[in-house]
Amino acid sequence: MSQDGVPRLRLVAVTVDEGGPRLCRGCGGPLMPSAKATAVFCEDACRSRHWRRMRRARVRTEAVKAGVTASCSQCGMVWTVGVGRPVSAVYCSPVCRKRAWNARRAQSDGA
C-alpha cells in the first residue's frame, strides 16, 4: 500500500515460450511440467490466495475512489472507509476503543 492509500500490486509475467519454465500467476513459482497447457496457477491454494488478494485490491480501490471518510469519536483521526478497517468501524484503533469504554465506565460509576 502506498502513502496515498492506493494498493500497489506485484505483477508477475507468465512466460509462454518453450525455452523457459512457465510461472505461476499468483506466486511466481514454476509450474509443474505435467500441468495442463492452460494452467496458470501452481495449486488451488495459490489460485485462492491470488483471488482473495485481487478482490481486496478491487474493494480498496473502489473505497478510495468513493472518498467516503470516517473519524474516530475518541481522538478525531480521519480514515477512508473500507481501507484497512471495517466499514462499521467507530474507533481508529483498539486503544481508542478501550479509552472510550473506560471513559463511559468512569462516567457511569461517578454518576
Secondary structure, DSSP 8 states (H G I E B T S, - for coil): --TTS-----------SSSS--B-TTT--B--TTS-TT--SSSHHHHHHHHHHHHHHHHHHHHHHHT-EEE-TTT--EEETTSSS-TT--SSSHHHHHHHHHHHHHHHHH-
